[in-house]
Amino acid sequence: MADFAESNGVMFVGGNFRYVQRDANGTARVEQSYLAAFNASNGEWISTFRPVLNNQVKALAVLPDGRLAVGGAFDTVNGTASPAFAVVDPATGALDPGVTTRMINYTGGVPPVIRSMDVQDGFLYLGGRFTHSTGSGVNHEVYMRNIGRLNATTLAPLSGWSPTLDGTVVSVDASDRGDRVFAAGYFGLSNWTNETLRVGAFTASDATVIPWKVEFSNLQNGRTGYQQAVKEAGDRVWIAGSEHMLFSYDRTSMAELSTNIMQNGGDGQVINTYQDKVVAGCHCSENVYQGARTWPTPTGFSRVEHIEQAGMWRTADGDYVPEFSPQVSLRVGYGAWAAQEASDGSLWLGGDYTHARLSNTNNRWTGGFVRFAAVDTTPPPVPTNLAAVNRATGDALTWDTVPSATYEVLRHDRVIAKTTTNTLNVPASAPGTRYFVRAVDAAGNRSATSPVALSVQPPTDPQPVDVIAAGSTWSYRFTADAPAENWKTAEFDGSSWPTGLAPLGWGHANLGTTLAADGTKPIASYYRKTFDVKDASTVQSLTLTTRADDGIVVYVNGTEVGRTNMPAGAIGPNTYATAAPNASAALANPITITVPGTLLRTGQNLVTAEVHSNYRSTPSASFELQGRLTLGEPTPADPDPGEPTDPDPGEPTDPGPNEPTDPEPSDVIAAGSTWSYRFTADAPAENWKTAEFDGSSWPTGLAPLGWGHANLGTTLAADGTKPIASYYRKTFDVKDASTVQSLTLTTRADDGIVVYVNGTEVGRTNMPAGAIGPNTYATAAPNASAALANPITITVPGTLLRTGQNLVTAEVHSNYRSTPSASFELQGRLDAAGAP
């Protein structure tokens, strides 16, 4: 496949093929050579589009009125002479009789070929091998050497715009801004005098050459090679070609912005836009070296990622997107030659594809082109309020929660941990160490990194314990209409709300503020108050004491922490309380809510509440709330507070006065421990990471396990092709899980790792989001020393542990199959509840 073009839900496919068929066995085979049409949403062949051409199609373009322009190496269409160019009906493929445009080539004794086309501002731009064009109302030959333009309506050749290039043009792209036209190919001069070595930028008005200097990747060996693709995307112009290069340039100054070298194989062959990225194809099958600019030995690169015939790069900053890593098979090895974003958001890639690997690792026959489903590419919000407190036991990091996101924590410029919570303890560093955090959503999109947080010593002045006293001043709202939807969050501006001393309400003695409303009395009243926490990492919990008079819902920093006498589900301004305690009963039965310290943030925090009456004519209602901090390490929220943590509550935990207590060991997995492991090419059983799996047949060995490192306890070796992944299991005992606040795991990412505790994933580093299989590549390739110098720390809440035997499992993945080293080691230490 050489090119795609879509119109009205139909994807036209041009290239060098003979048949259309459903599978590799030729099911439903129909002869439809060089040009065919498919439904853009489901990929079904459209049998009513039946043009007949006698040679390859290399370029397609949809004209403004919907007709299809076709360019290539053919010389007849539907039996009519049409050298290199034709316009056909998009429904049937019938030749448009009103278009008589004819391409001519007077050089080299070879026929004309059109390699590329682009429509912009009423023009159809052509690139290829030709010298003249005539017809469609023009009765003379218009000179346009290897590049030119036609009227996009009449298809008449136009004079007055002639860059006149001295070699074949392989790719042409007219800027959407209408001011420039870019070309790539085998040429070196424009109008025989102006240097345009393999690439050219020209004004759209008069073809003036815009200076553009390209430092080709193999200049040290005296080769300028050729360029096969050019595309403007955002503020960059991208080129792809030989040797093995994909570079981008500032579209205003044409200065170089980014460089990439692809190996093995690797010449760039196609570039197109996809969402906020560019997708580029090559005949490359191993690595892309971002930042490298020389071939055959890439140097100066900043990262190495896997690539398989096609990849994506962000248009904004030119960074490679490792999450797009298709696994494909080719007929000969020519790679990707066409790319197109369909109207349904899917991505079509064309080349000599034969198979593509699905997420379940099965191969599907593709027959020349592959369709990739649309993906979510919207990044999550940037985490805010990152704080880092330097302690003797480690640096305590906290930040605001991003809904439905996991997090990558960076120290200086390197990811050191991944976590699912908005708190993290990492090994201690010097005060002033730079930390950042970024959010990762379920689709693998990453936010920008947060503003820097410098690790600081904890404050010397003590944290006040009583943060909300009785009789405090509250902002309140007592009107019949609903407050703003975000009234319970810090983003809401509550400065217009009146303020009053608590208790607030009516029908009680000793009120600080009596509430009154014009007209019908509202069912609900709303309250807001802020308080400060000097260092959230030192707070174990916040205890709120309030009353339900009649019903109440309480929130901390926008998260609901408790409700009493209120129905389940969404609460509105006219939701009635489910009970009607009288004034004395409400005061005699205070409500206590324990809020985990992990919900608090360093700095300003917000408590909000809404109080609802059971009936509109109730004689009394009131609100009062006090808040008191309990200091200590933050206690994670209980995932199911209704379930007892004691696995056998009928058994007494008191050993009796005559039996000594056996202390809980803190180091439960030591360095150099014995692990069960698996290092084979096939996938382990689906339940390998659970206690139910029987791992007795797995071999065992001392950690560290791996290859290519010094001081390994066990060297891994496999028959045949080296596997991408290795798997590890180890059990440890906990005497009483209710006494454990957390389990701290220290490991390494060499290259990527996913860790599980009792079957639940607790962390991943240098691995893509989503399901992980035995052939999933790591997203980075740290060398052996870097992996050892940057340990990964994972804090596991004690609620994941159980009394008795527990299980840690891990899988380690390489970034590329021929990596010279990989290793695994893990240590585990328990932190007792209430420990400082």
N, C-alpha and C positions, 0 to 999 in steps of 0.2 A: 504494500500500500504506500502511495506516495503523497496523497493529499486528501483532505476532507473539506466539505463546505455544506452548511446547513441552511435550509429555507423551509419555513412553514412546517416544522416538525419532521422534515425529511433530511436524512444525512446522506449526502452524495459521497461516494468513495471512488477515487481514481488510483490507478497503479498499473502493475504488470501482472495480471492474473487472467485466467481463462474461464473458471467456473465459479458459480455460487452453489454452496452445498451446506448441509446442516452439521456434518461431523466428519471425522477423519476417514470414515468408511465410504464417503460419497453419497450418503443418504440424500434423496431429493435433489440430486445434482442437475443443474441447468447451465448450459453454456451462456455466459454473459461476460464477455471479455472486456478488460481495461476500465470499464465505468459501470457502476451499479448504484442502486438507491436502497436505503434501509430506513425503517421507522426509527427516529432518533430516540424514542423512549424505551422501546423493547428490543431493538436490534433486528426485527423481522425484515426479511427481504421484500421489497416492493416489486412485484412481478410485472406491473404495467409500465415500468420505465425500462425500455429495451433499445437503447442506441447500439449501433454496430460500428466499432472502430477497428482499424487494422494495425494499431501499435499502441505503445504505452501512453497513458495519461499521467502527466507530471504536475499539473496545476489546475485548480478549480476556483471559481469565484462566482458568487451570486450577485447579479446586477441589480441596480435599484428597483427595477420593475419585476424582479423575481426570476427572470430568465437565468440560465446557467451557462457561464462562459467556461470553456474547456480548452486547456493547453497541453501540449505534449510533443511526442515524437511521431505521431500518426500523420498520414496524408490523405486519408479518406474517412468520412463519417456518413454512415447509411448509404454507402456507395457513391457519394459525391466528393469530388476533390476538395479537401479542406486542409491544406498543409499547415500543421502545427496549431491551428486555432479554429474553433467553431463555437457557435451559440446554439443551445438546444432547448426544447420545451421541457420544463422541470417535471411535468406530469408523464410525458410519454417518451422523451428522448428524441423526438423528431427534430430534424435540423431546421433552424429558423431561415426561411428562404429570403428574408429581407436583409440578412447579414451576408455580405460578400467579401468581407475583410480577408485579405490574403497576405500571409507572411512570406518573406523572400530572404534567402541568404546567398550572397555572392562571394563568400569567402570559403576557401578550403575544399570546394567541390562537394560539400555535404549539405543535406537539406536543413531547413530551419527547425529549431526546437524551442518551445516555450517551457521554461523551468519554474516560473513563479508569476503570480498575478495578485494584485491588490486593488480594491475599489476605494476611492476617496474623493470627495468634493466634485462629483460628476465626471471623474476620470477613471479609466481602467488602466492601471500601470502594468507593464509587461517586462519580464526579464528572461533572458535565455541566450540563444545563439541565432541571430538574424541580423540583417543589415537594413532592410526596407519593409514597408507595408503599403498596401494600396486597397482600393475597393470601398464598398459601403458609401458610395457617393463621391469618393475621391478618385479621379481618373489618372492620377500620376503617382509615382512611387515616392513615398515620404521616407527620408533618410532617418533611421533610428537604430544605431548600431548597438545591438545587444541589450538595450533598454529604451523604452519609449512609453507613450501613452495614447490611448484611444478615447474618443468620446464615449462615456459609459451608456449613453442612450442609443446613439446611432451606430456605434462601434467603428466610426470613421477614424483613420489614423490622423494624428494631430502633429503639426510642425510647430516650431518655436520653443520646444522644450527637448533638448537633446544633449544629455551628458556625454554621449559618444564614448563608450568604453571599449578598450582594446582586447577584451577577453570575455568569455561566457559569464553571464550573470546567473547565479544559482538561486538567489533569494532577493526579493524586493519588498520593502515595507514602507508605505506612505503613512506619515504621522497622522494620528487622529486630530492633531491640532491644526493640520492643513498647511504647515509652513515648511516641512522638510520631507525628503524622500531618502531612504537608506537602501543600500545595495551591498551584496556580498557575492563573491565568486572567484574567478581566476584572472581577473583583469589587474592592470597596474597603472594605467593612465586614463585620464578623461580629456577628450579633445586633443589627444596626442601630446599634451604639455603638462597638465596638472596631475601630480602624483595622487593616485587613489589606490594604494597597494592593497589589493584583495578586498577592501571595503571602501565604501564611498558614502558621503553625506552631501546632499544637494538641496538648494532652495527649490521649493515647489513652484516658485514664480518663473524663474529663468534658468534653472539648473546650474547656478553658480556653485562651485565646489566649496564646501565648508571644511576647513583643515581638520584632519583626524589622523593621529599618529598611533599606530598599533605596534607594540613590541611583541612580535610573534614568539611562540614558545620554543622554537628550535632554531633561533637565529644564530646560536653559538656554533651550529653545524652548517650555517649558510643557507637555511631553508626558510622561505616565507610560506610555502605550502599553498593552501587555498582556504576560503571560508564558504560554508554551505548554508548558513542561516543568519538572519539579522531580524531583530524585533525590538520595537520601542515598547517599554512597559513602565508607566509612571514617569519618573524623571530620569530613567536610565535607558540606554540603548545596549542591547545584548548581541554578541556575535558568537557563533560556534563554528568550529572547523578543525583544521589541522595546525600543529599536531596536538590532538587530544585536548583542545582548549575550549573553554566557555568563559568569556570575559564580559564585563559590563563597563559602561562609560557614562559620564554625566552628559545628558542630552543637550545642555546649553554650551558647555565648554569643550565637550568631547574628551575630557580628561578621564583616565582610567580610574575605576572605582573598585572593582573586584576581579579576582582571577580564580580559576579552577582548572585543574588538570585531571583527566580521567585515565585510569588504567584498569585492567589490561584491554587491549584495543583502545578505542576511546575517541576517535574524531567526532566532534559534534556535527549533527546532521539536521536538526529541526529545533526551532524555538517557537513557542506560542504562549499566550497568556492563559491563566486559569485562576479565577477568583482573584485574590490579591497576590498571586505568585506567578512565576514563569515556570513552564514545564519544558524541559529540553531533552532531546533524544540523541543517542550516540550508539556506536557499536562497541560498548564497554560493558564489562561484566565483573568488576571487582570493587575498585575503590575510587572515590573522588577526593582529591586533595585540595581543600579550600585554602586559598591564599598562595598556593604554588603557582609559578608562572613559567617554569621551564620543563621541557621534555627532551630526552627520555628519562631523566632523573629529576623527579619533583623535589624541590627544596623550598624552604621558607614557608611551608604550609602551617596553618593554625589548627586544623582539625582534619581527621580522616574519617570518612563515612562510607558505608556500603552503597553501591549503585548497581543496578541491573538493567541496562539498556535505556533507562529514562530516570530522570529525577526532577525534583522541584526546588526552587529557590525563592525566597521572599523578595518581592519587588522593592520593598522599602529599604532594606539594608544589604541585600545580596546574599544573605545567609542560606546555606543549604538546609532543606527540611527533611530530616532523616525519617520522619514518620511515614512518608510516602516511599515505600521500598518494595515495588512489585517483584514477584518471583515468576519468571517467564522462561520459555524455551523457544528456540529459533530454528528455522529450517536450515539455513546456511550460516547465519551469524551476521547478517547485515545490520541488525538492530532496528531502531525506531527512526522512521522517516516522516511521520505525520503526527500531528497532535491537534485536538480540537475540543473545546468545551461545548457540550451540547446545551440546548435550551432548558433541559431538565436538571442541569447542574452536573451531569456525568462527564467523565473525561474519556475521550476516544484516542487511543494510540494505535498508529499503523506502522507496519514494517513487514518483516518476514516471520511474524509470530506463528507458532504452532500450538503452544499450550500456555496457560497461566495457572498459577497455584492459588487455590481458594484458601480461606481462613482455616478450613478444617484439614489443610495440607493435601487435599485431593487435587489432581491436575484436571483442567478442563481444556478441551480442544478449542482453539480460537480462530484459526484460519485467516491469518493476515492482519486482523485488528483485534484489539482488546478494549472492552468497555469497563471503566471503573465507576462505581456508584458515587454520587455526590457525597461529599463529606463536610462536616461542620468545621469551619476554619475560623470561627469567631473566637478570639482569645478571651479568657476570663478577666475580671477586673484585677487591677494591681493590688496586692495586699497593702494595708495601711497600718500606721502606728507600730512599726517594728521597733522593738526595744531589746537591748542586750545588756545584761548585768553580769559583771565579772565576779565570780566567787572562787574560793579555794577548791571547791568540788567540781567546778565547770562553769561554762557560760550559759546562763538561763535566757532563752530567747522567747519572746511573745509577740504576737501581732493579731490584727483583727481578722476574723473569719471571713473567707470568701465562700459563698454557698456552693455546695456540690463540687468542691475542688480539693485536690491534694496539693502538697507544697514541695518545692525544691529550695533548700537553704544553701546559700553560697557564703563561703568565707573568702574574702578578697575576690578573685575571679573564678573560683572553682566550686562546683557543687559538692557539698560534704555530706548531705543527708537528704532523704525524702521522708515525708511524714504525712499522716492523714489528719493530724490535729494542729491547732494554732499555737502550740508551745513545744519547745524542744530544749533539752539539755545536751550540750556538746562539751568535749574536753576543753579545759581551761586554756585561755590564751592571754597574751599580754593586754592590759588595758589599751583601748584605742584600736583594737582589731576591727576591721571593716566587715560587716555582715549585710547580706541582702536576702530577700525571699521573693519567690515568684510562685504564682498559682498555676496549676495544671488541671484542665477539665477532663471529663471522661473521654473526649475525642482526642486527647493528647495535645490540645492547643495550650501554649504557654503564654502567660501574661508577660508584660515588660517587668523587669526587676523593680523592686521597691526602692525608694530612696535609702541611702546608706544609713546604717545604725552602727555607731561606734560603741564597742563594749566599754562599760563604765563600772566603777566600783559602786556597790550598793550604798544608798544614802545613809549617812551617819545619824541623822535625826530619826527617832523612832516613828513607826507607822501608828497613827491614832487607831485605836480599836473600835471605838464607838463612832461610826461614820454618819449615822443618822439618829439624832436624839429625839426623844419624845418632845412634842410641841414645836417641831421644826417648821420652817416656812416652805410651803409647796406652791408650785404653779398649778392652777386648776381650771377646768372648763365645765360649766353647768348650763348647757343650752340644749334645745330639743334636736338640733341637727347633728349629724355625725362629724367628728373631727377629721382632719386630713388623714389619709390612709397611713402615712408614715409618722403619725403623732408619737408613737412609742420608740422612735429611733433618735439617735443623736443628730441625724441630718435635718430633722424637723426644727424649724425656728419657732419656739414657743414664747418668744418675748412679748407677744401681744396678749397672752393669757394673764388673767389677774393672779395675784398671789395672796396667801393667807396662812395664818398659823394653824397647825393641827392641834386637836382634832377638828376636821371640817365636816359639816353636815347640818342636820336639823332635828329637832325633837329630843335632844339630849341636854343634860346639864353639863356645864363646864366646857362648852365648845370654844375652841380658839377662833373659829370662823363659822358663821352661820350662812348657809347657802340659800339663795333665793333666785327664782327665775320668773321672767315675765310670762304670763299666760299659763298654759298647761305645764305641770311639773314634769321635767324629763325623767325617764327611767334610769339613765346612767349619768354618772359624773366621772371625770377623768383627771389624773394627777401626774405630775412630773417633778423629779428632784435629782440633782446631780451631786456626786460626792467624789473625792479624790483618793486614789491609791498611789502611794509613792513607788511601790515596786510589787507588781502583781505576782511575780514569781515567789514572793514570800508569803502569799496568802493561801491558806489551805481551803477556807470556805468563808462564805458570808451568810450569817443567820439573820433572816428577816422575821420580825414579829409584828403581826397585824391583826385585823378582825374581819369577820364576814358579816356585814350589816347592810343589806341582806346577803348578797353574793359578791365575790371579788375575784379578779384575775390580775396577777402581778407579773411584770416583765423586768429583766435586767439586761441592759444593752440591747434591747429589741427582741430578746429571746424570752418566751414564756417560761416561768419557773414554778408557777403554782396557780391553781384555781380552786375555790371552795364555793359550794352552793350555786354552781353554774353548769349549764349543760355542756356536753362535749361538742366539738366542732367550732365553726366560725362564730364569733360574737359580734353583734351589731348594736347600735344605740338603742334599739327597741327589744333587745333580748332580756327576758325576765329571769331573775334569780329563781332557783329551784326550791328555795325554802325561805321562810319569813321569821327568823328569830327576832324576839323582841329586844329592846335596847339593852336590858340587863343581861339577857342570855348572850348577846353578841360580845359584851364586855367581859363576861365571865368565862368565855371559851376562846382565848386567843389562838390565832393560827401561826404556826412556826414553819418557816420554809428555809431549808438549808441549800444554799447555792454553791456549787463547786467553784473553787478558785480559778479554774480554767476559763470561766465565763467573764472574769474581770480582766481589765487592761491597766497597764501602767498609765497614770494620768487620770483624766476625767472619766467617770462612769455614770450611768443613768439608770435610775429606778423609775418605772412608770406603773400605774395601776388604774383599773377601771372598776367602779363599784356600781352594782345594779340592784334595783329594788324588785321585790317579788310581785308587787302590785302598785299601780300608780298613786293610789291614795294612802300609801303606807305612812303612819304617823311619825316615823323616825328613820334616819339613815346616818351613817357616819363613817369617816375614814381616818385612820392613824397608822403609822408604820415606823418602826425603829430598825436600824441596821447595825450589826456588830460583826467585826472581822475576827476570824480565828487564824492566827499566824502559823506558818509551817509550809512544807512543800504542797503545791496545789494537788487536790484530790480530783482525779478524772470523774466525769459524770458517769453514774451507774447506767449501763445500757438498758437495764430492765430492773428498776428499783423495787418492783413488786416481787421479784424472785429472791429467795434466801440465798446467801452466799455460802452457807454451811452445807456441804453435800449430804450430810446425814444429821439433820437437826435433832434427832432423837438420841444421839450419842453425846454424853457429856464431854465438854472440852477441858474441864478442870481435872487435872491428873490426881488430885487429892493431896492432902498436906504432907504425906510421907513419900511422894514420888517426885523426884527432881525433874524440872522442865528441861527438855532437850532443845537448845537454841537452834533456830533455822540457819543453815549454812548460807552465807551471802554469795560466795563464788560457786555457782552451780555448774558452769562449763568453763574449765580451765584451758589456757593455751596448750596446744599439743595434745588435746584429747583424741580419743578414738571415735571415728565416725563410720557409719555405714555409707557406702557411696555406689553410684552407678555411672558408668562412662561408656555407653554404647550408642550407636547411631539411631536406634529406634526409640520411640517415646516410652516412658514408664507408664505403669498403670495409672488410670485417671485419678485414683484415690491415694497416690503415693505419698502425699503430704499429710495424711490423716493417721490417727492412731489405729484405725481399723485395718490399714494395709499391713500385710505380713512382709516385712523387709528382711526376714531371716536369711534369704538367699543372696542378699547383696553382700559383696566383699566389704571388709573393714580395713581401716588404715589410720595411722596417726596423722593429725594435722601438723603443719599445713599440707594440703594435698594439691597436686597440680603438676606442672612441668615448666621448664625454662627458668626456674628460680634456684638460688642457693638455699641450703638448709631446709629442704623439704622433708617432711616426715614420711610422705608417700608420694611416689612419682606415678602419675596416671599415664597409661598407654592403652591404645585401642587397635584392634585389627582393622586393616583397610583404612578408609577415609576417616580422618580425625573428626569426632563429633563436634558440633557447635556448643552443646550444653553438657554439663555434668550436674549430678543430683546428690544431695547429702541429707542424712537423717541422724538425729541423736536425741535420746530421752534424758530427762533429769527429774529429780523428785522435789516436791514442795510439801513440807510437813503440815502447814496450815495456810492455805491461800488467803484466808481473811486477814492475815497479819502482813501481807505483802502489798506495798504501795505500787511498785513497778519492777519490771525486769529490764535492765540495761544490757543491750547486745552491742558488742563492738566487733566489726568485721571489715572487709575490704571489698572494693569493686574492681575486679581484675578479669574480664573487662566490665561486665554488668552482673548484677545480682538481684534476686528476689528472695525475701526471707519470710517464713511463715511460723507462727506459734499456734500449736494445737489446731492446725488446718486453716487459720486465718492469716491472710497477708498482713504483715506489719511494716513492710518497707521495701522499696525497690530503688536502685540507683543505676544510671546508665542503661535503662531498659525502656522500651516504648510503652505507652499506655495500652490498656486492653488485654486481651487474652495472650498468653505466652505459650509457645510450642517449642518442640525440641530443635527447630530450625529458625527460631527467632534470633536475629543478630542483636548484640548490644549496640547502643547508640553512640558509644565513644570507645576509644582504644588507648587508655592510659598505659604507659610502659610499666615494667615491673617495679621500678623504684618509685614512680608516681603513685601507683596503687598502694604500696606499703606506707608511703609518707602521708597519705590522706585517708586515715581510717574513717569508717562509717559508723556512726552511733545511732542506735534505734532505741527509743524509750517505749516499752510495752506496758500498758496499764495493767495493774494487778488483777483487774476483773477478767482478763483473758486467761489467767492461770487457774488451775484446779488443785485441790488437795490430793496428793499422791503423784502419780507419774504424769509428766508433761512432755511435749514433743516439739523440738525445733527442727525445721526442714529448710533447705535452701537449694536454689538452682543458680548456677553460674554460667553465663553465656559469653562467647567470644564475639568480638566485633567483626572478625573475618576468619575464615577457616584456617589460613596459614599463619595465624598469629604465633609468634615465637614463644609466648609464655602465657600462663594462666595459673591462678591459685585460689585456694579457699582456706580461710581460718575464721573462727568465730569464738568469742568468749561471752559468757553470760554472768551477770551479777544481780542479785536481788536487793532491792531497797525496801527496808521495813516501813510499814505504815507509821507516819508521824516522825520519821527520821528527819533530822535537820538537813 
